[in-house]
Amino acid sequence: MAVVEAVVLEELPGLLFRLELGNQSKVLAHGAGAAERNWVRLLPGDRVEVEFAERDLTRGRILKKLGN
């Protein structure tokens, strides 16, 4: 599993988020782990840590919100 930092661009219906990675690519992700259990509020511009599977690098799971 690859873990990278990303920036939230927008919130989409169904608790999905559009994120921008450091290489300017855009991906979709959903909350997982502590971010989902604790109802962490994510706003555009927030930095997050995202985990991707090796097979699909266009969708990920948001692991936690990072300090700005």
C-alpha positions as CSV (number, residue, x, y, z in Angstrom):
1,M,0.0,0.0,0.0
2,A,1.3,3.4,-0.9
3,V,0.7,6.3,1.5
4,V,1.0,9.9,0.2
5,E,0.0,13.4,1.2
6,A,-2.7,15.3,-0.7
7,V,-4.8,18.4,-0.5
8,V,-8.7,18.4,-0.4
9,L,-10.2,20.1,-3.5
10,E,-13.9,19.5,-2.9
11,E,-16.4,17.4,-1.1
12,L,-18.6,15.2,-3.2
13,P,-21.9,13.4,-2.4
14,G,-21.6,10.1,-0.6
15,L,-18.7,11.2,1.6
16,L,-16.3,11.2,-1.3
17,F,-13.6,13.8,-1.7
18,R,-11.6,15.0,-4.7
19,L,-7.9,15.3,-3.8
20,E,-4.9,16.7,-5.5
21,L,-1.6,14.9,-5.1
22,G,1.8,16.5,-5.1
23,N,2.3,15.6,-8.8
24,Q,-0.9,17.6,-9.7
25,S,-3.0,14.5,-10.4
26,K,-6.5,14.4,-9.1
27,V,-8.0,11.4,-7.3
28,L,-11.1,10.3,-5.4
29,A,-11.0,9.2,-1.8
30,H,-13.3,8.3,1.1
31,G,-12.8,8.6,4.8
32,A,-11.4,5.5,6.6
33,G,-10.2,4.6,10.1
34,A,-10.1,7.3,12.7
35,A,-11.1,10.0,10.1
36,E,-14.4,8.2,9.6
37,R,-15.1,7.0,13.2
38,N,-14.5,10.4,14.7
39,W,-16.4,12.4,12.1
40,V,-13.4,14.5,11.1
41,R,-14.5,17.6,9.2
42,L,-12.6,18.1,5.9
43,L,-12.7,21.4,4.1
44,P,-11.1,22.4,0.8
45,G,-7.4,23.2,1.4
46,D,-6.9,20.7,4.2
47,R,-3.9,18.4,3.9
48,V,-4.6,14.7,4.4
49,E,-2.7,11.4,4.4
50,V,-4.1,9.0,1.7
51,E,-3.5,5.3,1.2
52,F,-3.8,3.7,-2.3
53,A,-3.9,0.0,-3.3
54,E,-1.3,-1.1,-5.8
55,R,-4.0,-2.0,-8.4
56,D,-6.0,1.2,-8.5
57,L,-4.2,4.5,-8.0
58,T,-7.2,6.6,-8.9
59,R,-9.1,5.9,-5.7
60,G,-7.9,5.9,-2.1
61,R,-8.7,6.0,1.6
62,I,-8.2,9.1,3.8
63,L,-6.3,7.9,6.8
64,K,-5.9,11.2,8.8
65,K,-6.0,14.9,8.6
66,L,-2.6,16.6,8.8
67,G,-1.9,19.9,10.5
68,N,-1.9,22.9,8.2
